[in-house]
Amino acid sequence: MFQSLRPRLASMAHERSHPEPGTLALPSPASSRAAGWDATLQADGPSGIAETSRMLALLVEAQQALHDDPQIAWEYIEQVGSLIRLACDRTADGPQLICASPAHQPPPSGGLAAWQARKVVQHIDMNLATNIKAEDLAGQANLSTGHFFRAFKTTIGETPHSYIMRQRVRRAQRLMLETNDTLSQIASACGLADQAHLTRLFKRMVGTTPLVWRRCWQTEHTRAQAVGAPA
C-alpha cells in the first residue's frame, strides 16, 4: 500500500536538501532520536494520540533518513503501515487474535473422526512448549503417519505443522497481553527457537511485529480489565 509513497519520499529528500524559503523545518535526526523519539514511544496519553505521535515520529525519521539511508527510511514506513493496520483492526471489542484454524469446511468423509481430531488438538495444546513429533500426533489418532497427515489436512484445512505454528502464535498473543514476560521468554514458552523466530512467524501471520502489536494492545487489554473489574 506504500509503494506510491516512494516518489513522494524521493521528492521529500530533495526538499530537505534544498528547502524553500519559509518552509517549516523538521527536527534534526539527532534531536528526534535523543529527545522526542523515546518519549513518543512511551507516551502515556490516550491511545489514539499516542499512536498518532508514534506515526508522526516514524514519518519524520523516514524523511530524515531517506537521503542517506533509504533502507532505514523504508523500514520506518513499514512500521507506520503496521500501526495503521492495527488501528483499522479496532472495529471489534478487543485484540484481534489470529484464527484458531483456517476457514475450511471438511468433506463428509476422508478426514479424522471427531474423537481423533479432539485428541490431536488437545495433545497439541498441551505440548506447545515442546517439540511436537508427527508420529506422536498420528499415535493420538491411531493412524499411520502418512494416513494421519492426509486426514488432518482434510479435516482442518492445513498441515499439522502449519496448524501448530498458528497455535503457537495465538498463545504468544495471549501471553503478550496477559503477562509481562519478555518476548524471548514468550518464544520459549510457545516452543519457538528464539525471539527472532517468533518475530518472523508473527509478522508473517499477523502482519506486524510482536513488539508493535504488544504496544498497541497491551494497554487496551489492561484498561478493559480495569473497567470490567468489580468496584
Salt bridges, closest charged atoms under 4 A:
GLU15 OE2 - ARG8 NH1 3.35
GLU51 OE2 - ARG90 NH2 2.75
GLU61 OE1 - ARG33 NH2 3.41
ASP125 OD1 - ARG171 NH2 3.20
GLU158 OE2 - ARG166 NE 2.94
GLU220 OE2 - ARG90 NE 3.93
GLU220 OE2 - ARG223 NH1 3.62
